[in-house]
Amino acid sequence: TQIARAACETEGAAVDVLDLSRLTSDYDRHIHPCKGCVSTAMPLCHWPCSCYPNHASGQTNDWMAEIYEHWVRAHGVLLLTPVHWYQATSPLKLMMDRLVCADGGNPDPTSTQGKKPELAREIELKGWDYPQHLAGRVYGLVVHGDVAGIEGTRRSLSDWLDWMGLIDAGFGARLDRYVGYYEPYATSHEALDKDTDVQDEVKRAARAVAIGVGLMRDGRLRPGDQGLPEPRKK
């Protein structure tokens, strides 16, 4: 993370680090699970999520209220994650699930009078445009592991971000690498310190995102399908 941050700053980017590992250490910090409102009707899923806090069930101090602001402020994002059992870590997956409201979520909770499913179904059936609230932002990925699962995890994260309308910063910005392949866990930090090539690739991915943001803001980076009609909006 420190390497990536420094690399972005060399390109003149202002960097805001969101450390999801704080869920494992900070007192009473939570990302509560997604309730799946969208499975009832898309307009029932509000942007940003309105499911929490739920004081009756003690589901309070939801970090997502702050995390949504991070995503909205960002012109570009670089996700760095290890692999846990062939997939994203649990803190990252919690955030991903709660970002479902960014892909088609309802920005007006009054239209469903809170959480009234009948109204939400009626609104969707009349015609819903599934607004992509984070579309157009630039992204990069750094996925690392020690034995297996890095490519599958990187692809699933890329697919998720692509689906939400974000734009990848190029092949070099979608990185998956093994660190200390089949070596003891106890020496993994030393393995990373010694692997200067991986460190340089992380720098390259970070710089690609920062450069991509500049191109996007200048109007010189956009997907080829932008503005083309979609046969299926969902």
CORFENFEN-V945117 format. One line per field, one symbol per residue. burial: b if it has 16 or more other ideal C-beta (glycine too) atoms within 10 Angstrom, else e. Layout:
burial->???
//
This chain:
burial->eebbeebbeeeebebeeeebeebeeeeeebbbebbebbebbbbbbbbbbbbbeeeeeeeeebbbeebbeebeebbbbbbbbbbeeeebbebbbbbbbbbbbbbbbbeebeebeebeeebbbebbeeebeebebbeebbbbbbbbbbeebbeebbeebbebbeebbbbbbbeebbbbbbbbeeeeeeeeeebbeeeeebeebbbebbbbbbbbbbebeeeebeeeeeeeeeeeee
//
